[in-house]
Every structure is written in C-alpha cells, then in structure tokens.
C-alpha cells in the first residue's frame, strides 16, 4: 500500500476483491494478469475471470506434493532433503492449477523453518522474473502442465504435538521438529518448538547438530 502511494499507483485491498465495488474497479483497469505472491487470500470465480491472460499464484513449496500452508515447515518435519517453489495458474481449488514454472533446491542440515522460507521467497522471485520475460513477447501466453493430483499432499495447522517436543521421538525426528518450527529471530507463523519442564514452557533453539544418534544444541551440550 505504501509503495503504491509512493508511485501514485492505484491499488485495491486484496481482502476486499470479491466485493462488487472492487470487482467493478478491477474490471475497469482491464488487467492482463493477476499475480498472487505468497498470499492466503482466496479469490472468487468472478475475480479470476477478469485478467485477460489469467491469474497466477506463487506457492512457496513443491506441487503437487506440498500444497497448503507452511510447506517449508512440513518438509523439514518429514525429513525431506529437497524443497521447491511453484508458479501455477489459479483456479477454484487450493494450489491445484496447472504448473507454469517450478524450481527445486536442496534442504541443508542447518536449515530451519525461517531459512528455508527465505530461500523459497528468493527462488520465487527468480521464477517471477522468468515468467515476466515470457510475457514480454509479441504473443504472451500462460501455458502450464496439469498437476497429477493423485500425488497431491495437502498440509495445514496444527503442527505435531502443538509445538511440544516428545522425548519418545528419535533423535532425528526431534532435530527435524526443532528445526522446522524454529523461526528465530522472527516469530513463528505457527508455534515455536518447546519443552515442558516442571510446569514451565521453555523454547528450544536451532540449528542443532546430529552426532552419533544424539542431538546437541549449537554449544555442543547434549539436550537431555
């Protein structure tokens, strides 16, 4: 909003796009494309029908395997070694439209929920650059590949155990749990990793290092 005002560009509140007033204003601009970057707003059918070329969503996860919310955290929880981001056409489903562009990259042992999310946003910027280059031609089109929805995985909240570490888990499962939920120095969009000690909730830190089937914090002290 501030950037739009700075450059004297008209704007609409994304959360109000489905209202009659906003629909009328949007139609009057005759947009070529609607780009949705990492927003959880669900657009109605009337909105999606307006852009001449179609509507495109950036999803910060690989599709169809990691649709839904917080795919970066779920991927680390599942012990994945690779992650990715996707640009896809928007339809009335959630993250179900044809895939336009995608990118894959490794998940490092030191990655946390926050660092993997930042990597996803950077990869998303690269995909947007590629998409805009494709559209700046004499015959722009949004041609994608249908998703194989039999391979679809959909994830949301709550995350396992409401953020509380279970000491019955394996060392690797516990390590992935702490890494996935850790967003320090930011606030986690879900829950922070914690333990309960004598009635007190203590937040855990990451990254942690796996050593001989045990897990350690960054100071090397065994978490017991």
Secondary structure, 3 states (H helix, E strand, C coil): CHHHHHCCCCCCCHHHCCCHHHHHHHHHHCCCEEEEECCCCCCCHHHHCCCCCEEEEEECCCCCCCEECCHHHHHHHCCCCEEEEEEEECCCCCCCCCEEEEEEEECCCCCCHHHHHHHHHHHHHHHHHHHHHHHCCCCCCCCCECCCHHHCCEECCCCHHHHECCCCCCHHHHHHHHHHHCCCCCCCCCCCCEEEECCEEEECCCCCEEECCEEECCCCCECC
